[in-house]
Amino acid sequence: MKVTRLSLTYLVMCSVGVFLLALMATLGCSHSDEQPRQIARPVKVARIVGQGNSVMSFAGDVRARYETILSFRVAGKVLSRHVDVGDRVRKGQVLAQLDQNDYRLAMQDLHAQLASAIANRDFLRDDVARYRELLVQKVTSPPEFDRHQTAYTTARERAAALEAQLGQAVNQLAYTELSADRDGVVTALEVERGQVVSAGQAVVKLAQLDEKEIHFDVPEHRLPWLKLRQAVNITLWADHERRLKGQIREIASAADPASRTYRVKAALLEDREAAQLGMTATVWIPSNTSSRMTVPLSAVFTPQNKPGQPHVWLVDEQTSTVRSVPVEVGELLNGEHIAVTGLASGQLLVSAGVQRLAEGQAVRWTDTIVSAMNGGRQP
């Protein structure tokens, strides 16, 4: 009887120990399973939006295709200036004038020298005619006739040289007036009245108004998307709702050494009168690229165990958990977004706080979701 009671007590103690061990194991497993999910981390999320065939925009300014720097062809003191910046001029209109006194005196001097040379030439011509008759009559010797013939030839050529110098002096006198070589508008003035200028020094900058174009700079990673004679749209800051037709006319073959950008010129094909010189304009160019996704730059991270493979955290909206997905990154679109492949439009991803998450981590976010393409808010 005593043995039976000891056995029963032993069995009860063993059963209790087994029950406690099972209970502890169950509690331990439940605690470890719930550990990652018991705290939902606050994160910032963004909705992935496909960019598709996007349109690039570049800011530029309106300029004349032909802009000429006019200058005097002779040196002198500026006596008068007849135009100001912004004045419209006609072909042949006098823009500025130099002091003509020195050039007029030089022309008068050459006039006098030429008159003397012509008189001497005519006298020697008649003298040669007389000596020719004397030579026929054998009254004079051939060497004497040759001497008079040579004197006449010298006088004739001197008169011709002075005549050419006089023509040059007349031209120089005319060059003291600076005239417009075409219709246009004055865009710059480099001299003032009383200033002494040299030949070829810039005086007036004249822009032709019948052809206008937009000058803008393009970074090197966007250059492959541009082609000559490519159709573009142009908007003016003064009237941004109206789009004008344009065409790419010129693409620089070398980058600017300071900005490392390429200068591109787009010809304005319509409504040139509305586009005043110097106006701010925007050139819209379709990128002609395949569909791609853009995500915030802060959403991309690199796991420590995979240093060469960028990832993003996608959010399961049903369970409010995250999972990492590898992506391939492309070009940096602006200071905050980057192009990626490997995602689908409409997915929700974590855009901030990616370094503190783990696989299957529970997260929470506000009701406001940001678009990953343009940063605009969606309800």
LINZIFEN-V313774 format. One record per backbone hydrogen bond with DSSP energy under -1.0 kcal/mol. CO is the residue of the C=O (numbers start at 0). NH is the residue of the N-H. E is the energy in kcal/mol with one decimal. If there is no record, write none. Layout:
CO_NH_E ; CO_NH_E
//
This chain:
0_4_-1.8 ; 1_5_-1.9 ; 2_6_-2.2 ; 3_7_-2.4 ; 4_8_-2.4 ; 5_9_-2.3 ; 6_10_-2.4 ; 7_11_-2.3 ; 8_12_-2.3 ; 9_13_-2.3 ; 10_14_-2.3 ; 11_15_-2.5 ; 12_16_-2.4 ; 13_17_-2.5 ; 14_18_-2.4 ; 15_19_-2.5 ; 16_20_-2.5 ; 17_21_-2.4 ; 18_22_-2.5 ; 19_23_-2.6 ; 20_24_-2.4 ; 21_25_-2.5 ; 22_26_-2.6 ; 23_27_-2.7 ; 24_28_-2.4 ; 25_29_-2.4 ; 26_30_-2.3 ; 27_31_-2.1 ; 28_32_-2.5 ; 29_33_-2.1 ; 33_37_-1.2 ; 40_363_-2.2 ; 43_350_-3.1 ; 43_351_-1.3 ; 44_369_-1.1 ; 45_348_-2.5 ; 46_371_-3.5 ; 47_345_-2.9 ; 51_53_-1.6 ; 53_286_-3.0 ; 55_284_-3.1 ; 57_282_-2.9 ; 59_280_-2.4 ; 60_214_-2.2 ; 61_277_-2.8 ; 62_212_-2.9 ; 65_207_-2.8 ; 67_205_-3.4 ; 69_202_-2.4 ; 69_203_-1.8 ; 71_199_-2.9 ; 75_196_-2.8 ; 76_98_-2.1 ; 77_193_-2.6 ; 79_96_-2.5 ; 83_86_-1.9 ; 86_185_-2.6 ; 88_183_-1.8 ; 89_92_-2.0 ; 92_179_-2.3 ; 94_81_-3.0 ; 95_177_-3.0 ; 96_78_-2.6 ; 96_79_-1.8 ; 99_103_-2.6 ; 100_104_-2.4 ; 101_105_-2.1 ; 102_106_-1.7 ; 103_107_-2.2 ; 104_108_-2.4 ; 105_109_-2.0 ; 106_110_-2.1 ; 107_111_-2.2 ; 108_112_-2.3 ; 109_113_-2.6 ; 110_114_-2.3 ; 111_115_-2.1 ; 112_116_-2.4 ; 113_117_-2.6 ; 114_118_-2.1 ; 115_119_-2.3 ; 116_120_-2.4 ; 117_121_-2.5 ; 118_122_-2.2 ; 119_123_-2.3 ; 120_124_-1.9 ; 121_125_-2.0 ; 122_126_-2.2 ; 123_127_-2.3 ; 124_128_-1.6 ; 125_129_-2.0 ; 126_130_-2.3 ; 127_131_-1.6 ; 128_132_-1.4 ; 129_133_-2.0 ; 130_134_-2.0 ; 131_135_-1.9 ; 132_136_-2.1 ; 133_138_-3.1 ; 140_144_-1.8 ; 141_145_-2.6 ; 142_146_-1.9 ; 143_147_-1.6 ; 144_148_-2.2 ; 145_149_-2.4 ; 146_150_-1.8 ; 147_151_-2.0 ; 148_152_-2.1 ; 149_153_-2.3 ; 150_154_-2.1 ; 151_155_-2.5 ; 152_156_-2.3 ; 153_157_-2.0 ; 154_158_-2.0 ; 155_159_-1.8 ; 156_160_-2.3 ; 157_161_-2.5 ; 158_162_-1.9 ; 159_163_-1.9 ; 160_164_-2.4 ; 161_165_-2.3 ; 162_166_-2.0 ; 163_167_-2.1 ; 164_168_-2.3 ; 165_169_-2.4 ; 166_170_-2.1 ; 167_171_-2.5 ; 168_172_-2.2 ; 169_173_-1.9 ; 170_174_-2.1 ; 173_176_-1.6 ; 175_97_-3.0 ; 177_94_-4.0 ; 177_95_-1.2 ; 179_91_-3.2 ; 183_88_-2.5 ; 184_206_-2.7 ; 185_85_-3.1 ; 187_204_-2.6 ; 191_194_-1.8 ; 194_77_-3.1 ; 196_75_-2.2 ; 197_200_-1.8 ; 202_189_-3.0 ; 203_69_-3.7 ; 204_186_-2.7 ; 204_187_-1.1 ; 205_67_-3.0 ; 206_184_-2.3 ; 210_64_-2.2 ; 211_267_-2.5 ; 212_62_-3.1 ; 213_265_-2.5 ; 214_60_-1.5 ; 215_263_-3.2 ; 217_261_-2.8 ; 218_221_-1.5 ; 221_224_-1.3 ; 222_225_-2.1 ; 226_229_-1.5 ; 229_247_-2.2 ; 231_245_-2.1 ; 232_283_-3.2 ; 233_243_-3.5 ; 234_281_-2.9 ; 238_241_-1.1 ; 243_233_-2.6 ; 244_268_-2.1 ; 245_231_-2.0 ; 246_266_-3.0 ; 247_228_-3.0 ; 249_264_-2.7 ; 255_259_-2.4 ; 260_255_-2.9 ; 261_217_-2.5 ; 262_251_-2.4 ; 263_215_-2.4 ; 264_248_-2.8 ; 264_249_-1.8 ; 265_213_-3.0 ; 266_246_-1.8 ; 273_275_-1.1 ; 275_278_-2.0 ; 278_61_-2.2 ; 279_236_-2.6 ; 280_59_-3.0 ; 281_234_-2.4 ; 282_57_-1.9 ; 283_232_-2.1 ; 284_55_-3.5 ; 291_50_-3.2 ; 292_339_-2.6 ; 294_337_-2.3 ; 295_298_-1.7 ; 300_310_-3.3 ; 305_308_-1.5 ; 309_326_-2.2 ; 310_300_-2.4 ; 311_324_-2.5 ; 312_349_-2.3 ; 313_322_-2.0 ; 315_319_-2.3 ; 319_362_-2.7 ; 320_315_-3.3 ; 321_359_-2.3 ; 322_313_-2.9 ; 324_311_-1.9 ; 327_340_-2.0 ; 330_338_-2.2 ; 335_296_-3.2 ; 336_333_-1.2 ; 337_294_-2.3 ; 338_329_-4.0 ; 339_292_-1.5 ; 340_327_-2.1 ; 343_346_-1.5 ; 346_47_-2.9 ; 347_314_-3.1 ; 348_45_-2.4 ; 351_43_-1.3 ; 357_360_-2.2 ; 360_321_-1.3 ; 361_40_-2.3 ; 363_42_-2.3 ; 368_377_-2.7 ; 369_46_-2.7 ; 370_374_-1.6 ; 375_370_-3.0 ; 377_368_-1.5
//
